[in-house]
Amino acid sequence: MISRKILLMKEKSKIWMFLLENDDIVEIHCTLEDGGGTNHALGNVYIGKVKNIVPNIGAAFIEIDNKVECYYDMNQAENAIFTHKSSKKPLCAGDELVVQISKEAVKTKAPTVSSDLSFHGRYAILTSGNTRIGTSGKLPKALRMELKERLQPLKNEEYGIIIRTNAKEADFSDILEEIKSLEKNYHEIKKTAQTRTCFSCLSQSSPSYISDLKNVYTEGLTEIIIEGEDLYKEIRDYYEKEQPEDLNKLRHYDGSQLSLASLYHTQPVLERALGQRVWLKNGAYLVIQYTEALTVIDVNSGKFVSKKNPLETYLKINLEAAKETAKQLRLRNLSGIIIVDFINLDDEAATQELLKVFRHHLAQDPIQATLVDVTELQLVEVTRKKVRRPLHETYFTQ
């Protein structure tokens, strides 16, 4: 079993979370203490007003605050919760409806809002607009089938339930209790919305570092080490209310002699995760570059020296690069389209071996990462689900 550990610390205006697996840092999350100067956080629920509609792209722009306009997919309007309708059309300017921020603003792109609401718990997610009973694909098949069968009595035409990976070791009674809490939250928001004015915030998300604690894999989690008395108190208060059974995992670290960052050597790992070049153990290296549309990763042989034939040499480099690429996607929290330019092998069997190994490493990622295809130019296409902004964006945000 993998042993997991979490480090939490504050540095200037940022709060850092490092997830360690078998003492190796595999995830880094950076949160601005004040939320980055905006209260419009991922997951917040508002009453928004339709500002204008762009039919040719099937979208509308919805204002959730004064001059804060967000992108909205009009296909969701059928199941939306309206607090004011201007006409009988599915959606028109002036309509007021309940929306949730589903994607944060990125550079020049506006935030995205959805009227398909999601409420996340430790073991389950309640989703309006999607009424299926689902389970995480990372759960054992037998358990997935058992959970779906036991949850069938909860199936309805208003919302669905998705069971998360963290439910693997949970008692079914605890899962049910959490689902009931999520249902209560959903119904309260629906009821409250009808009495509130436009631009009202109906639900405020927890700070990102609290959400990260809820979302992290808990299997094998042995301790959560927190530096700073105020931060420790805040997190302890959260656990006393939401996860009292895990209070024994909390550790308050007094860094009077040596800081937590120094003790666990987080700075070199962070610098590596922010750098453009990543050296591999065999002397080869990756070059990772970001563009507006996608991320490009180039594999270079670098200082690698071998007396074996070229095919064996290049395959060995590529296999090491595949493992490191999967690690960097998770470490840097990269998402969207990723193009990986491995060293050309010109051998079908070797190429298939590389792809098999790469898929294996991608499958270890808690966030869905998919190897899509190989282009005619031998470029490997990967997609990774966007959950939060990448590390380099949050780090360089002042």
N, C-alpha and C positions, 0 to 999 in steps of 0.2 A: 504494500500500500504506500502511496505517496504521502509524505509528511509535509503538511503545509503550515506556514507561519505568516503573519501579517505585521508589518511595521508601519506605524503612523507617527508623523512628526510635522511640526510647523517650522517653516523657514521664511522669514520676512513676511510677505503677504500671501504665501502659498502654503497649502497643506498637502503633504506628500503621503502616498500610500504605496508600499512595496509588498508584493505577494511573493513569497519564497516557496518553492517546491524542492524538497530535499536540499535545502540551504542554497538553492540557486534562484536568483531573482528572475521571475518570468513575466511579471506585470508591473508597470509603473503608472500610477494615476496622479495627476496634478490638478488641484482645485484652487482657484483663487478664493481667498477668505471671504471677500465681499461678493462672490458670484460673478466677478468680472465687470462690476459696475452696472449690472442689469438684474432686474427681478424676474425676467422672463426666462425661467429655467426650463430645461427639458422635463416634461411630465406635468407641468402646471396646467390647470384646467381653468378656462375663462368663458365668459359670455362674449362672443365676438360679433361684429357687424360686417356684413358683406359690403365691401367698398365698391368693387367692380368685378365684372365677369369677362373672361377672355375665351369665347367659345371655340376658337380654332385650336386651342391647346387643351380644351376641356378642364379649365382651371378657373378659380376665383381667387381674389385677394381679400382676405378677411382682416379687419382691424381689431386687435385685442387690447389696444391702449392707444392713447393719443399719438397719431402718426407712426404707430408700430403695425405695419402691414405684413401679413404672412400668406404664404402660398397654400392653396387648398385644392384637393382633387375633387371635382364636382361629382364623380361617381359615388361618393360617400353620402350625398345629400339625402338619398332615399331613407336612410336609417338615422338621420340626424335628429337631435333633440332641439326643437325650436322653442324659443321664448317669445318670439315675435315674427309673424309672417306678413310680408307686404303684398303678396299675391298668391294665386293658386299654383304658380309655376314651382317646379321642384326647388329652384334656388334663384333668387333675384336680388339686386342691389337693395339694401335696406333691411334685409332679413337679419334677425339676430338668433344665434344658435350656440350651443355648448361645443367648445373645441378644446383640444389638448395639444400642447407643443410636442410633436413627434420627432422633429429634427431641429437642432440648434442652427442659428445663423452661421454661415461659413463664408468668410471674406465678403464678397459682393452679393452672395445669395441670401435671400430673406429666410427667416425661420419657416418651417413647414408645420401646419396644424392639421389635425384630423378630428372628425366627429365620431370616429370609431375609437372609443375610449379604452385605455388599458390601465389596470390597477395591479401592481406587482406586490406579491407577498414573497415570503421566503421559500415556500413550497409550490405556490400556484400563481397564475396570472388570470385575471378575469378580463375578457375582451368583449366589448359590445360591437355589433356589426359582424362578428364572426361567431357563429353559434355552435361550432363543433366542440366536442370533448377530445382534447389532444394531450399528448405526452411528449417529453423531450426524447429525441432519437438516441440520446446517450444513455438512457435507462435500459436495463436488460429487457429483451423482448417479452419474456414471461411476465415481468412486472408491469410492462406497458399494457399488455392485454388485460391483466388482472385489474389495474387501476381504471382503465376505460370501462370495464364491465361494472365495477362497483360504483362508478360515478354516473352511470346512465340515468338513475332517478333524478339527477340534477339538470338533465338536458332540457332546454327551453328555446323559445324562438326570439329571445331578447339578447342573450349574451352567451358566450362560451367560456370554457375553462381549459387552461393548458397547465399540465403538471410539469414542474421544473426538475432539473437533474438533482437538486438538493433534496428532493423527496425520497431519494433512494433508500435512506435508512430511517425515514420518519414513520411514526405510527399513523395509521390511516385516520384515527380520531383527531390527531393534530392537523392533518391536511384538511379534513372537513371543517374543523373549527376556524382555520384560516380562511377557507372559502366563504364561510358564513360572514366573517368580518369584511371581506372584500365586497360581498353582495350588499351588506349594510351600507358600506361607504358609497357604492354605486347608486343605490336608491336614495340616499340622503342628498347626493349631488343633484340627481334628477328633480327631487322635491324642492330643494333650496333654489335651484336655477329659476324656477317660475316666480320667485318673489324678489329676485335681485335685478339690478340695473345693468345696462350694457357696460362692458369692460370690467365687470366684477371678476375677481379671482376666486373661484369656487374651491380650489384645492392647491396648496402650495407644496411643492416637492421638498423632500429632505435635502440637505446639502449633499453634493455629489459623493463626498467621502463616506457619508452614512449609507447612501444607496449602494456604493461599492461593497460595503460590508455585508449588505443584504444579498447582493448578487454573486459574491465570490463563492467558489466551490467550498463547501464546508466539510466534505469527506476528508478525513485525515488532518483537519485543522487542529493544531495543538495549542497555539497561543496567539494572542493579539497584543503586541508590545507597543505602548503609547508613550511618547515623550511629551512632557508638558502637562502641568496640573490642570489647566482649564480644558484642554483637549480631552484629557483622560476623564474628567468629570462629565463632559458633554456626551462622550461615547458610553460611559457607564450608565448615565441616565437613560440613554436609548435602549441599552441592553436590559436594564431593570424593567422597562416598560414592554419591550417587544420580544426579547429573547433571554429571559431570566435563567434558563437552563445553561446558557453559555457564559454566565458571569465569571465562572471559575477560570475561563481562558484569558481574561483581561489581566495585563501586567502593566503597572505604572513604572516607567523607566526614569530614574533620576540620573540625568547626564551631567552631574557636577564634575565628574572625573573625565569622562569620555562621552562624546555625543553618540546618539544611536546611529547616525549616518557614518561616523568614523568606525564604530564597532562592527558594522556590517558592510563597510566599504561600498556604500551606495553611489558615491560620486563617480568613480570610474565606470560603473555600469550605466549611469545616467549619461555621462559624456559619450559613451559608445552608442547609446540609443538615440542620441541627438546628432551624431556624426554622419557624414555622407559615406564614409568607407568603414567596412567591418571586416577585420582580418579573421581568417579561418585558421584552425590549428595546423592544417597541412601547408600553410604558406600562401594559399590562394586568398582572394578577398571578394567581397560584394561591394558594389557601388549602388547606393539607394538614393534616388532622386524623385522629388515630388513635383507634379504639375497640377494645373487646375482640374484636369479631367481624369488623371490616373497617376499611379505610382509605377516607376520603372526600376527594376533591379537587374543589374548586369553582373554576371559571374566572370571573374578574371583569374587566370592561372597564377599571376603574381610571382612569388618566390618558390612556388612548388617545383621540386626537382625529383624526377623518378627515372629509373633505368628500364621500367616496363614499357611495353609497346604503347603508342599514343592512345588507343582506344581504352585500355585499362587505366591509363593516367587520367584521361578526361572524365571517365566514368567515376573514378574515385573522387575527383574534385567536385563533380556535379552532385554526388550523393551527400558529401559534406555540406555543400552549398544548399541543397534542398532542406536539410535539417536546420541549418542556421536561418534560412529564409523564413521558414514556418515560425521559428522562435522570434525573429525580428518583427514579423507581422503582429504578433501578440504583444511583444514588449513595447512596440511603438504605437500600438492600437491603430494600425492602418486599416482602411476599409475601402469599399468601392472596387474599382477595376485595378488589378495589379498585373503587370506584364513582367515575366522573368525571362531573361535572355541567358539560358545555360550555354555552356560550350557545346557546339554542334558535335554529335557523336557519329552521325552517318551510319548508324547500325540500328535496325529495328528492335532487336532483342534488348540491346543495351538501353535504348530509349524507353522501352516499356518497363524495364526494371527501375529506371530513374523515376518515371511517373508513378509507379506503384509505391515506391519509397516516399515520394513527395506527398502523395495522398494520405499515406499512413501518418506522417508528421502533421499534416493539416488537420487530420481528424482528432488530434489531441487538444486542439484549440476549443475552449468553452464557447467561443463565438463562432457561428457557422462560417466556415471557409471552404470554398469549393474550387477544385481544379476543373475548369470548364473545357478547355480544348488546347490543342497545339496547332498554331497557324502554319501555313505553307513555308514561312520563313523560320520555322522551328522556334517560335516564341511561345512560351507557356502562359496561358491566360488563367488568372485566378480571380475570384470575387470573394469578398469578405463583408459580412453584414455590418452596417454602420450602427453603432450603439452610442458612442461619444466621439467628440472631436479627437483627432490624433494628438499624441504627446507633444510633438513639436509645435503645434498651434497653441495648446494651453500653456506650454512653458514660456513661449515668447510673447504671450499676451501680458501687457503691463496692467 
